[in-house]
Amino acid sequence: MKSGFVSIVGRPNVGKSTLLNTIIGEKIAIVSEKPQTTRTRIQGIYTCERGQVIFVDTPGIHKPKHLLGEYMVKVSARSLEEVDIIYYMTDVTRPFGGGESFILEQLKDARVPVFLLVNKIDLVSEQEVKDYIQIFNQQRSFSEVVSISAACGTNLQLLIDKTLDALPEGPLYYPEDDLTDQPIYLLIAELIREKALMLTRDEVPHSLAVEVEEFKKQSNGKVYVRAAIYMERDSQKGILIGKKGQMLKTIGEQARQDIESLLDTAVYLDLWVKVKKNWRDNEGTLNQLGYRM
């Protein structure tokens, strides 16, 4: 048996969470068009006859602007030190720039194999992919270079095969039916945050967070979930609630469908919107929400 840990790093919004979800076959990491959607280290577990791969989806590497950003960068940096393979994921539709140079600098002392993943090849020509790879090969050598489409699943089996080839022999770290190590309340909070980001788009910035305050099974078989959506300003609260509460209702309806699919049972979702001013720069609030420095 082969087994080990693989860290997925890259600039924000290159498709890391999409890759993780597609490989695992379930939504365990939320996806949004907004950069820096992933805030925590999320582990996805892939098990097959050859062994087990534990994937670590990390926040995009960027220059932080607040305490939350510093936490996210630390999570990404730590993930480079605790794994057997690093996936450096890039987006072929975005030109090489300062962000890529910054990440390559972080990887220069990596002591484990680094795979270059060139994502979104379904959107460009084969020649464009070759030209893009050449730019990266001029910067450093990679253990493997794999062109993929995380959304379409292109070449993902090839990627898994090469990953298992490179991993050491070892035991199954998790039961073979496990898909993630994330607690259920965190998965629920993230599904709610995904819908809020998706439905409000540019009206509400990344200054929202979700905390599950209560989770319990009721006598009628339903699961009751009460969750708070935190914003930094009163004006943002109004946008999230919407006219006559319609926006919050829509967020709740769409999130509930995903939560019911996750739990495989009926769910009563009770959403509240609260204001915590400047929570991204408040260490106590960050700890409360699970972002422990």
C-alpha positions, 0 to 999 in steps of 0.5 A: 500500500502507498499512502501520504499527504499532498498539499495543494498550493497556488495563487487564489482562485486557480481551482484548488478547491474544485480539484479537491472536490472532483477527486474526492467526488463530494463537495468538501471545499466550497467554491467561489469566483472570489479569490481567497475563498478557502480560509482553512486547511481542509483535508480530503481523503482519497482511497483506492486499491493502491493506497490512500492520498490525503489532500490538503487544500490550502488558502491561496498564497498572497500578501496579507492585509489583516490578521485573517490574511496572516492566518491564511498565509501561515496555514499555507506555509505550514502545509509545505512542511508537513507533506510528502508531495506538493501540488503547485497549481496554476491557471493557464488562462492567467499570465505568469506574474509577481504572484507566481514568482512569490510562490516559486520563492516559497517553494525553492527549499522544498524537500519533497517532490513538487508537481506542476499542475497546469489547470483549465486546459479546456479553455486554451489551445494545446500550443498555449499550454506548451508555451505556458509550461515552458515559462515555468520550466525556465524557473525551476525543475519539477518532479512531474508536470501534469496538464489538467482540467479540474472542472472537467476531470481531464487527466486526473486519473493520470495525476492520481497514478503519478502521485501514488507512484511517488508516495512512500509505502504506508498504512491507511491513515483513515478508514477507507470510507472517510472523505474528509477530517473536517467536523460536520459543523464546519462543513455546514458553516462553509456551505452557508458561506458559499451561498452567501458569497455566490448570491451577493457577488460584489455587493458583499466583500469577503468580510463575512464569516459563518458560525454554527451556534447550534446543531441537534437532531429533533424528535421528528427526525429533522436536524435543527441548525442555527447559524450566524452570518457575521458582517463587519458593517451595518450596511453589509447586514442590510444587503445580506438580509435583502428587501423583506428578508428575501436575500437571506431566505434565498441563501437559506434555501440553497444552503439547506439543500446542500446541507441535506445532501451532506447529512442525507436527512431533512434539515431546518436551517435557522439563519441570523445576520450579526455585525462584528466590527473589524472581526478580521483584525480581532484575534479573539473573534478569529479564534472563536470562528476557528481561525486559530493563530 
